[in-house]
Amino acid sequence: MRFDIVSLFPGFVAQLAAHGVVGRAGERGLLSINGWNPRDFAEGNYRRVDDRPCGGGPGMVMMVDPLRAAIHAARAADPAPARVVYLSPQGTRLTQAKVRELAALPRLVLLCGRYEGVDERLLQAEVDEELSIGDYVLSGGELAAAVLVDAVARLQDGALNDAESALQDSFEGDGLLDCPHYTRPVEHELGSVPEVLLSGNHAGIARWRRQQALGRTWLRRPDLLDEAGLSKADRTLLDAFRAQYAAAPRDAGEGG
Ligand code: 9D3
């Protein structure tokens, strides 16, 4: 998969993509990340990419022509069709379902705004889709683009090792939060590892982990439970967790 990042700081996104799963996927030839700086397409001695907002007000707006030339150059660099995504606070929220959809495309052009935003005419002419990563204020689209690249890169065939793939499957599979994890030492100043995890009883361990996942999701993200489609056995485990939680919040695995 090919990513083209249109940004005044294209190296910033490429740098974030040089490490971890994304970096490895790049080394394996599963993806490429290419930067396009609108300033390189700007005219005149000052190479202006922004100007004052029509109608007045604070801040600056990114101009049509440098962005348009950068997007056209990115498109022309490869014959495969590109979806153009503008990262912006006005976008629809990026979800794992959207990530899966994007991961199936041959290429993405990611447009990162700075200042107050981008001239609306550029958006109407060139952008297919506008995405936000959440309800908080960033200084520009670059970090959002890095988030999107990371999430999409993980889904490329061969990007994850076996253990990572198994984890991915379990996360994508049941839509619940993860259970708690422990490692050695078994006894520590900060507490002991739950006994069931040391029992060697694999069915018991699986049941405990499922119950913890259900309980934490109920406590922290009840909105996810509505979508999770719980089995009868899950309901029973969760009811037991709730009863235990009502009696002793810490022992149920929360609050300590
Ligand atoms: C303080 C400026 N705001 C005035 C109402 C508007 C504003 C403009 C530009 C707020 C943020 C930004 C820069 N943000 C992004 O480019 C961005 C973003 C974000 O801020 N939050 C979540 N997702 C994204 S994707 C791109």
Residues whose N, C-alpha, C, O or C-beta is under 5 A from the ligand:
A	BS01	9D3	L87 S88 P89 G113 Y115 E116 L131 S132 I133 G134 Y136 V137 L138 S139 G140 G141 A144
